[in-house]
Amino acid sequence: MSEELSSLSSSLSISDESLTFFLPNEYGLVDRIKNGEFTNIIICTGAGISTSAGIPDYRSSSGLFSTFTSKYPYYEPSEIFTLAFRENHPEFISDPDYLAFLEKINSAVPTPAHELCIWLNNKGWIKRVYTQNVDRLHLKAISLDKKLPKEKLVEYHGYLDFKEKQEEKEQKEKNILEKVKKNNR
């Protein structure tokens, strides 16, 4: 099993040090994972695994919430990234800070933490990955056979997909808002 681990981990740039960095070795956890003792693994991820890819977090002093709450001080930070907010503030989608954020997400590549999830999946040990992130880095392919299958990922806050045409995206948002308005009457 150790040779197989070395082969798989080197193809994904995962070393024993990486495993130990991401996983506490309390109770021999890293060794137990490497030896295949756990085969039904669920992982929960958040901003911490994407910040090293250059994607800003939301809540730190230099995060997105502080950037946009200074521009829109009468809104709660969590309101700023909603469809209703964008409907009321169409200028938001062309805001230079927002566009810079989108560019960072679009150009980001998976981090070693994302690679660890992929490695565990390739071993057949991942049941599900839950993420708060909207960057889709779990799904970005490192190579064709080295990405997390979409059906194993739950994106709790949804995602920002830059490959959709802007017109289609705007139409979807309008349709959703119309349904919400109709249901609230």
Secondary structure, 3 states (H helix, E strand, C coil): CHHHHHHHHHHCCCCHHHHHHHCCCHHHHHHHHHCCCCCCEEEEECCHHHHCCCCCCCCCCCCHHHHHHHHCCCCCHHHCCCHHHHHHCHHHHHCHHHHHHHHHHHHCCCCHHHHHHHHHHHCCCEEEEEECCCCCCCCCCCCCCCCCCHHHEEECCCCCCCCCCHHHHHHHHHHHHHHHHHHCC
